[in-house]
Amino acid sequence: MRAHDDFMTDTYPAFDVSPVPVPTTDAVPPEQFRGLYGMPMFVSVPTSDLAESADFWIRGLGFFDLFSVPDRLTHLRRWAFQDVLLVPGERADSPPSISVSFACVLSQIDQIAKACEELRPGCTSGPDLKPWNSLELEIVTPENARVIMTAARPYDPNSAEAEHLRGMGIDGPDD
């Protein structure tokens, strides 16, 4: 997508630095990324049970254990730049208003919902179609973290979502 000149002037296409594939109905997710890099961003999630939390994030959300320090830290990852540190701490009493979002592809939404519901019935809501052209699933993890799995949808210039984006000054690739 490109932005109108009066909306954003210092942007340029940089999709080649992202592991997120082009949105298509049959997009294939990238492999889990096992390389080491300086993390440009990560989330720390306090948990009272590192093993239970790691199991949910791995079997439910599709992360893997990059490395662990027993009783101190579990470093989880999915794709490149999708890093989570599970650290000892108290479980939040309720999910916070803030959430963390991770990109996925459309074919993963139902799989993730099913896996999470098998592990913790009632922990998901959605998926919901968003006006910014994504399908989003909300998951409340064992730590009461709010995780959003978000899958971009193929751009349809005749859709309500495209009209919404145009209304914000963002043109799609076909506009």
N, C-alpha and C positions, 0 to 999 in steps of 0.2 A: 504494500500500500504506500501511497505517497501522500504527503500533506500539502494543503494549499500553501502558497508562499507566505500569505499573511498569518498563517496559523503557527507553523514551526519553520524557522529558516535555517537552523544549524543541524538538521538531521540528514542522514543519508542511509541507503540500504547497507546493512551489515549482517545480513542473515547468515553469512558464511562463518561467523564466530559462534553461532548458536547450534546446539545439537538438535533443536526442535525441527522436525521435518515440515515441508510445505504441507498445508492443510489439504488433504484429499480424503475421500471416504475410505480409501484403502491404504492410507499412510502407514508405514511400518515404523515402529519405534526404534530409536537407536539402541545399540547394545549398552548394557550397563558399563559405566566408565571406571576402569580400575587404575588409571594413571594417577600420578601425584602431581599436584599443582598448587600454587598459592591460591587459596580460596577467596574469590572476590566477595563472597557473601555466604553465610551459613546461619542456621537456626540452632540455638541451644534449647533443649526441652528438658526441664527437670522432671525426674520420675522417682517414685519410691521403690520401683522394682525394675531394674535395668533389664533383666532377662525377659519379663513379661512384655515390656515396652518394645524391646528389640524384636521379639517374636511377632508382635502385631505389625510393626513397620515393615518387617521382612515378608511375612506371609500375606499380609493384607494389602500393603501399599506398594510392594514390589521393590523395596530397597534391599541392599545387601550390606553385610558387616565388612567395612573396609579394614577396620582394625578396632580392637578393644583393649582397654586397660582394666583388668578385673576390679570391680567395685568402684571404679572411678569415672569411666567414660566408654561409650560405644559410638564410634564414628560410622554413620550410615550414609550410603549414597545410592542413587538411581542412575541418572544420566550425568554427564559432565555438568558441573555447577549446581547440582541438586544435592547439597550436603546437609546433614542433620547430626548434631551432637546430642546424644542422650547423656545426661549427667545426673548424679544423685541429687535429690531434692524432694520437696513436698509436692504432692499432687494438688493441683488447683481445685478448689471447691466446685467450680463451675467453668464451663468454657468461656474464655475471654471474648471480648468484642473483636479483637484483632485476630487475623487468621494468616496462615502462610499458604501460598499456592504453588503447585508444581505442575508443569506442563506434562501432558500425556497425549496420546492419539485417541481418536474416537473409539477404536476397537477395544481400548483398555478400560473405558469407563464402566461398562457392565461387569467386566471381570473383576475390577477392583471393588465395586459395590458388593458383588457376591462373596468375594474372599473376606472382606471386612465384616459383612453381616454374619458369615459363618463363625467368625472369631468373637464378635461382640454384637449380638442381635440388637437392632435399633440404633446403631452408631452412625448410620448414613442418612442423608436426606438428599433428594434429587434423584437423578440429575435434572438440572434446569437449563433451559436455553436462555442465554443472556443476550441483551441487545447489542453487545460488542462482538457478536458472532462466535460465541464459544458455548460449549456444553460443559456444565460444571457440576461436580459431585462434592458435597460436603461430608467430611468424616470427623467425628469426635473420637480422638484416640484414647487409650487407657489413661493418659496423663491429663485428659481434658483439654488437649490442644485442638484447635479447629484447623483442619487441613482441607484445602480445596484442591481437587484434581481437576484441571482445566484442559479441555481439548478444543483447539481451534477448528472451526468448521470451514469447508470449502466456501469461497466467496461467490455469492450469487448476486450479481448487480441489480436484480429485480426484487430482492428480498427486503423485508422490513428492517432487517439488521443493516443491510447496505444503506438504506435510506437514513437510518439512525446515524451511521458513521458519516455519511455525506453531510448530515445536519450539523455535525461537529467539525466539519471542514476536512474530513479525511476521505480521500478518493481511493477506490480499490484498483486493482491491476487492470480491470477492464473498463474503467471509467475514463 
